[in-house]
Amino acid sequence: MLLSPAGVDALRTALTLARFTANGIADRLGPQATGAVARNDYRAALRATEDRDRLATLIRVFICDQTEPEAAVAAALAPLAVDEALAGGIVERHGDGLRAGVDLEPYGDEWWVLADVPASARPGRPLHAEHVLGIGGATQTLISATVRPTVDTALDLGTGSGVQALHLGTHARRVTATDVSERALRFAATTAALNGQDWELLRGDMVAPVAGRRFDLVVSNPPFVVGPGTTTHVYRDSGRVGDAIGAELAAAAPGLLTEGGTMQYLANWVHVTGEDWAERVTGWFAGTGLDAWVIQREVADPMAYVNLWLTDVGESADPQRMAAWLDWFDAHKVEAIGFGIVSLRRSGQDQPVVRVEDLRQRVEPPLGDRIGEWFARQDWLRARDTEGLLAARYRAADGLQLRQEATMGDDGWAVDRQVLAMLRGLRWSEEIDPLVLALVGGADGRLALRDQLALLAAAHDVAPDELAEAAEAAGPIVAHLVERGIVEPVTD
Ligand SMILES: C[S@@+](CC[C@H](N)C(=O)[O-])C[C@H]1O[C@@H](n2cnc3c(N)ncnc32)[C@H](O)[C@@H]1O
């Protein structure tokens, strides 16, 4: 840990006494200054904290990144002794005062997460090779995408600050967290202790420290950045060439999961000229026997990608690093890099379902429940043949919208195209034919699909053999609509 157990208790006491929590800070600063802080504009917050009481000083040091007089910092951290805070790197000497040595973030209204101060806050200072990542966009993407059933065992691979493990601790009886970096594990241990959680912390390369063990839920925000395979910063670089870390985690998943267990991780994958990226990613799951759902959230061109990740470590001005990275992309015909979420489930089925889909811009967080529902729908579908699908009753999802394109002709409007769109959640949209549209429109949960079809057939004078054909054809279409949650089976 960064502090002794007594030091962690003292730090928790100091933070609690001051009400250094998301709500405590918001109450103190008010909505305008709080909004400005979220945009990294600290002027209003600094005005509101000039009296330098406990909370004001903690806000100035850990939120506004100010250097404050030692006496004020000592008073704010008491009962944690300033010497222990300095020795543990919680604060550091700067000029004639003290400033934040770590990113000590109030997280939610009950937690604090310890990480390193980001590169942007210390311009010119090289980032530690074992830099411990704070809570950024990728971290939050995984938090929001994680399914959260109550489980016995959960694993966080590459725990860093420990923030994923902290969430797992709310719904797993036992949490194991690993990291290759001893430094990161010290941060994670401190985060756990500060928040009164107890995890098994193991050091080692990816799944090596848990070889032979299985878990009900596994999450990982690994060092997913793709490139030549060189490692300068462990939070970003896996040391694997290209996007191999994503494939490696997929291959490891069957051996890590208990029956019915779920694994979710963030990944990047390359889009290679002349190759279908989705086929490439689908190939990661061949032979795993796992259900897999991969959602591509973003796609970046190589220049923007390299620039982003060099800026992240404060090396945006290094033309040699940039050139070497871009040369590697050129040599491997990488025209873009995709970012997304991989969700895998050990369903114990002979024919696992693998879907790799591009859902850029469309996904509305939080995704975790949506992903859990998707896997549950796969189970429901797998248990039914066409007869079973026709015998079921369905209800159209809330918030569906029909979009229609039509051309004016001699007889009035002629409909060219009808698209059914979900306005919430995953925001699917589907071009749909009139029969299926009528079925969705009539799906109010009362009639079995077969009876709905018969009613439609009667209304349109359809012969019985045509009706049988329509029923046969409706099966896969309805299965597809169920998979996407556009119609929901009624089970009561
Ligand atoms: C992107 S950070 C994620 C940190 C944290 N879990 C989160 O979600 O913010 C990746 C973490 O993986 C760790 N890591 C890097 N290479 C690893 C490896 N080969 N085996 C295990 N952990 C590794 C890094 O030290 C870092 O803490």
The ligand as a Tripos MOL2 file, in Angstrom:
@<TRIPOS>MOLECULE
LIG
   27    29     1     0     0
SMALL
NO_CHARGES

@<TRIPOS>ATOM
      1 C1         -5.6920    0.6240  -19.1870 C.3       1 LIG1
      2 S1         -5.0890    0.2880  -17.5770 S.3       1 LIG1
      3 C2         -6.6190   -0.0960  -16.7570 C.3       1 LIG1
      4 C3         -6.6400    0.2090  -15.3100 C.3       1 LIG1
      5 C4         -7.9920    0.0260  -14.6250 C.3       1 LIG1
      6 N1         -8.3920   -1.3660  -14.6000 N.3       1 LIG1
      7 C5         -9.0820    0.8580  -15.2790 C.2       1 LIG1
      8 O1        -10.0600    0.2850  -15.7830 O.co2     1 LIG1
      9 O2         -8.9500    2.0700  -15.2750 O.co2     1 LIG1
     10 C6         -4.3350   -1.2850  -17.8520 C.3       1 LIG1
     11 C7         -3.7560   -1.9430  -16.6160 C.3       1 LIG1
     12 O3         -3.1990   -3.2140  -16.9940 O.3       1 LIG1
     13 C8         -1.9480   -3.3780  -16.3990 C.3       1 LIG1
     14 N2         -1.1470   -4.2590  -17.2680 N.ar      1 LIG1
     15 C9         -0.3920   -3.9310  -18.3330 C.ar      1 LIG1
     16 N3          0.1560   -5.0030  -18.8920 N.ar      1 LIG1
     17 C10        -0.2610   -6.0560  -18.1610 C.ar      1 LIG1
     18 C11        -0.0090   -7.4430  -18.2340 C.ar      1 LIG1
     19 N4          0.7630   -7.9530  -19.1780 N.pl3     1 LIG1
     20 N5         -0.5900   -8.2320  -17.3020 N.ar      1 LIG1
     21 C12        -1.3910   -7.7000  -16.3330 C.ar      1 LIG1
     22 N6         -1.6470   -6.4000  -16.2160 N.ar      1 LIG1
     23 C13        -1.0960   -5.5820  -17.1210 C.ar      1 LIG1
     24 C14        -1.3750   -1.9890  -16.2820 C.3       1 LIG1
     25 O4         -0.3860   -1.9070  -15.2860 O.3       1 LIG1
     26 C15        -2.6240   -1.1710  -15.9830 C.3       1 LIG1
     27 O5         -2.8340   -1.0780  -14.6020 O.3       1 LIG1
@<TRIPOS>BOND
     1     1     2 1
     2     2     3 1
     3     2    10 1
     4     3     4 1
     5     4     5 1
     6     5     6 1
     7     5     7 1
     8     7     8 2
     9     7     9 1
    10    10    11 1
    11    11    12 1
    12    11    26 1
    13    12    13 1
    14    13    14 1
    15    13    24 1
    16    14    15 ar
    17    14    23 ar
    18    15    16 ar
    19    16    17 ar
    20    17    18 ar
    21    17    23 ar
    22    18    19 1
    23    18    20 ar
    24    20    21 ar
    25    21    22 ar
    26    22    23 ar
    27    24    25 1
    28    24    26 1
    29    26    27 1
@<TRIPOS>SUBSTRUCTURE
     1 LIG1         1 GROUP 0 **** ****
